[in-house]
């Protein structure tokens, strides 16, 4: 059952982790916040804004009184300093009334426009200021992250500035901000707001700010009721508040009955007498030696670490279902991108040392190579299923997403290792090759072969510091350059144990069959699509002025007995398609002209006739 504020009832609320001598208070804080989302409220004082360079409310009063003193007696160079020593005493003596924020502003800036301009100079960055000046601190931004994840829903603050509101808005959160007495009766219930910021002493632009000792003695009745409700029903995390001057707030915290949830009090320096009394009364866990930035950034880090332990992994098949649902819905483009990006990250994280060895002794080389091939394939499994299904069912709206996937995987070889084995180092491009092959075959199956013109030529890449000219994937992802032949012979052979003529092609077709099961149940149709993809990307690989670079993606499609190289076979079928309407030409491949494509086709046929033994 929940109270009106949304904090869980004590009888059936989340388990509370006590802060004792056996666990550090900062660890207990993270455990409680993570296990009890929305149960803890923040009480923030001036200490959280110090790093921003924004003055406290009292600091503004002191400065304004000093300025009044300076203009009142311009011939006395020490007038300002003397007034700022005891502003209340100086104001009473010279103005005949108690110092109050309203009276001070009324005297210094009687018009709303002039008052706003005057105060903005204290709280808003001026033109020419550095980006970090008077802006949200690391603590404010970390709190915004906690709000976005639902950990924090109520923020009490004694500060006049708007740094907390700005940090929340920068994070895409629209807070409910309450800072005037009349707002408390009409505010949205705390349980119905993503986050409520209660500015106990007002906003810097309000004349009703509370700043002096007398002003801080009591709160309006409606505000007092909301404050007491929060203190009673929520756990409390205190940061940057000294409790030295805020009499009404101290009294409210002190008067709260036995707390339902622990109180955590962060103090960078030593506690004052009022703070010691409050922490003792509520058996608060005191977190010492951390400023606000350190406290909240550390809290975010620890809570996110607990997330990884508590969130059950989503299965590959569930991710594929989510992708299919998001694919056709323009509103869910970000969700679709996130699904693919997370799978890319999983595949890419293992591509760089030390996750995968790039060196090995001669005796261990074969085992290291075999383990590397299998591990790269396993790390890429979810991504390959997403690509097979995503590209097949896409209508071209998301082609940029599929291309970006290859780009990210290609970059994993940009980091040059120290000592390395050439073949193990090249194997770091295996995830990129697997992704390119999957996208290509899916494009063939879905009759979207124009996509091949992009995935075969972008992104251009050259090994760092090699001095080589960057080239497209049709060249640097050629399977014979990525997967060493002898190493593959040792792990992948024909059913009778004999070596395969084209081990890279056979292994790729075999290992990628599973991701295409839902897309193409027929083994025959799948192998035909693989052969056509190999033929087309081989044509692109042959489209070069360099005889050395002209090398096809060798596979069984080169064998006459399998696919045929006469007019009725694969080569003849492609030759008949080479017109202005051919999808690859329309996508810009082969210079966009049938004549160019015909020359490249002839070059591939000539290469095959020269290098492949056939009847």
HELIX and SHEET records of a PDB file:
HELIX    1   1 UNK A   25  UNK A   35  1                                  11    
HELIX    2   2 UNK A   46  UNK A   52  5                                   7    
HELIX    3   3 UNK A   57  UNK A   72  1                                  16    
HELIX    4   4 UNK A   79  UNK A   85  1                                   7    
HELIX    5   5 UNK A   87  UNK A   95  1                                   9    
HELIX    6   6 UNK A  101  UNK A  108  1                                   8    
HELIX    7   7 UNK A  112  UNK A  123  1                                  12    
HELIX    8   8 UNK A  138  UNK A  148  1                                  11    
HELIX    9   9 UNK A  163  UNK A  170  1                                   8    
HELIX   10  10 UNK A  181  UNK A  183  5                                   3    
HELIX   11  11 UNK A  190  UNK A  192  5                                   3    
HELIX   12  12 UNK A  221  UNK A  233  1                                  13    
HELIX   13  13 UNK A  247  UNK A  255  1                                   9    
HELIX   14  14 UNK A  273  UNK A  281  1                                   9    
HELIX   15  15 UNK A  292  UNK A  310  1                                  19    
HELIX   16  16 UNK A  316  UNK A  327  1                                  12    
HELIX   17  17 UNK A  330  UNK A  332  5                                   3    
HELIX   18  18 UNK A  333  UNK A  348  1                                  16    
HELIX   19  19 UNK A  365  UNK A  379  1                                  15    
HELIX   20  20 UNK A  381  UNK A  393  1                                  13    
HELIX   21  21 UNK A  399  UNK A  410  1                                  12    
HELIX   22  22 UNK A  411  UNK A  413  5                                   3    
HELIX   23  23 UNK A  422  UNK A  426  1                                   5    
HELIX   24  24 UNK A  427  UNK A  429  5                                   3    
HELIX   25  25 UNK A  430  UNK A  445  1                                  16    
HELIX   26  26 UNK A  450  UNK A  455  1                                   6    
HELIX   27  27 UNK A  473  UNK A  476  1                                   4    
HELIX   28  28 UNK A  479  UNK A  482  1                                   4    
HELIX   29  29 UNK A  485  UNK A  491  1                                   7    
HELIX   30  30 UNK A  503  UNK A  511  1                                   9    
HELIX   31  31 UNK A  514  UNK A  516  5                                   3    
HELIX   32  32 UNK A  523  UNK A  542  1                                  20    
HELIX   33  33 UNK A  556  UNK A  558  5                                   3    
HELIX   34  34 UNK A  560  UNK A  563  1                                   4    
HELIX   35  35 UNK A  570  UNK A  577  1                                   8    
HELIX   36  36 UNK A  583  UNK A  586  1                                   4    
HELIX   37  37 UNK A  589  UNK A  592  5                                   4    
HELIX   38  38 UNK A  594  UNK A  611  1                                  18    
SHEET    1   A 7 UNK A 176  UNK A 178  0                                        
SHEET    2   A 7 UNK A 196  UNK A 199  1                                        
SHEET    3   A 7 UNK A 152  UNK A 157  1                                        
SHEET    4   A 7 UNK A  40  UNK A  44  1                                        
SHEET    5   A 7 UNK A 235  UNK A 239  1                                        
SHEET    6   A 7 UNK A 263  UNK A 267  1                                        
SHEET    7   A 7 UNK A 285  UNK A 288  1                                        
END                                                                             
